[in-house]
Amino acid sequence: MGPPNQPPQGWAPPPGGPRGKGLFGALFDTNFDHMVTAQMIKIIYRLALALITLFALVMAWYGVAFLEWNQALGIGTLLATPIVWMFQLLTVRMALEFLINQFKISEYLRIIKDKS
């Protein structure tokens, strides 16, 4: 802890760190110092959200169609649709969070290595 008039010293990312380059700059980084996957996670999550939602809408549409043929199957499909949507979204989110966690571990280890 420093003197009372100075702000506490904490960790600050190094200039030009892994997030300093754009997507195309990271693609041509031959040292693999800048990770592309970490920058694309938001895009991947939005795409997965759209596809999972589209699948849920199709599933609900089939549930409505099943109502004419077999009412129990139609109601079961309609009740299962939001549960399936949530399960798929949680599964994708957990997998992407795990991936981001691995990149953060790598980033923090690099900072520890650079300090010593």
C-alpha positions in Angstrom: 0.0 0.0 0.0 1.4 3.3 -1.1 1.4 6.8 0.5 -2.1 8.2 1.2 -1.9 10.9 -1.5 -1.1 8.5 -4.3 -3.6 6.0 -5.9 -2.9 2.4 -5.1 -0.7 0.6 -7.6 -2.5 -2.2 -9.4 -2.1 -4.2 -12.5 -2.5 -2.4 -15.8 -2.5 -4.2 -19.1 0.7 -3.7 -21.1 0.4 -1.2 -24.0 -0.3 -3.0 -27.3 -1.3 -6.1 -25.4 -3.5 -8.9 -26.7 -6.5 -6.6 -27.2 -4.4 -3.9 -28.8 -4.6 -5.2 -32.3 -7.7 -5.5 -34.4 -9.0 -8.8 -35.8 -7.0 -8.6 -39.0 -3.8 -7.5 -37.2 -4.2 -10.5 -34.9 -4.7 -12.8 -37.9 -1.3 -11.9 -39.3 0.6 -12.1 -36.0 3.0 -14.9 -36.7 4.2 -15.0 -33.0 0.7 -15.8 -31.8 0.9 -13.1 -29.2 -2.6 -11.8 -30.1 -5.4 -14.3 -29.9 -8.2 -14.2 -32.5 -10.6 -16.5 -30.7 -10.9 -14.2 -27.7 -12.0 -11.3 -30.0 -14.5 -13.5 -31.9 -16.3 -14.8 -28.8 -19.0 -12.1 -28.9 -19.7 -12.8 -32.6 -19.9 -16.6 -31.9 -22.2 -16.1 -29.0 -24.6 -13.8 -31.0 -24.6 -16.2 -33.9 -25.4 -19.1 -31.5 -28.1 -17.1 -29.8 -29.7 -16.4 -33.2 -29.5 -20.1 -34.3 -30.8 -21.4 -31.0 -33.7 -18.9 -31.1 -34.5 -19.9 -34.7 -34.5 -23.6 -33.7 -36.8 -22.8 -30.8 -39.2 -21.0 -33.1 -39.3 -23.9 -35.5 -39.8 -26.3 -32.5 -42.8 -24.1 -31.3 -44.2 -24.1 -34.9 -44.0 -27.9 -34.9 -45.7 -27.9 -31.5 -48.6 -25.9 -32.9 -48.8 -28.2 -35.9 -48.8 -31.3 -33.6 -51.8 -29.9 -31.7 -54.0 -30.8 -34.7 -52.6 -34.3 -34.9 -52.0 -35.2 -31.3 -52.9 -32.7 -28.6 -50.7 -34.2 -25.9 -47.6 -34.2 -28.1 -48.3 -30.6 -29.2 -48.7 -29.4 -25.7 -45.6 -31.3 -24.6 -43.6 -29.8 -27.5 -44.8 -26.3 -26.7 -43.9 -26.7 -23.0 -40.5 -28.2 -23.8 -39.6 -25.4 -26.2 -38.5 -22.7 -23.7 -36.7 -25.4 -21.6 -34.8 -26.6 -24.6 -34.0 -23.0 -25.6 -32.6 -22.2 -22.1 -30.6 -25.5 -21.9 -29.0 -24.9 -25.3 -28.2 -21.3 -24.5 -26.7 -22.2 -21.1 -24.6 -24.9 -22.6 -23.2 -22.6 -25.3 -22.6 -19.8 -22.7 -20.7 -22.2 -20.3 -18.5 -23.5 -23.1 -17.6 -20.0 -24.3 -17.0 -18.8 -20.7 -14.6 -21.8 -20.3 -12.8 -20.8 -23.4 -12.5 -17.2 -22.3 -11.3 -18.3 -18.9 -8.5 -20.3 -20.6 -7.4 -17.2 -22.6 -7.4 -15.1 -19.4 -5.3 -17.7 -17.6 -2.8 -17.5 -20.5 -2.8 -13.7 -20.4 -2.3 -13.6 -16.6 0.6 -16.1 -16.9 2.2 -14.0 -19.5 2.0 -10.9 -17.2 3.6 -12.9 -14.4 6.3 -14.1 -16.7 7.0 -10.5 -17.9 7.2 -9.2 -14.3 10.0 -11.6 -13.4 
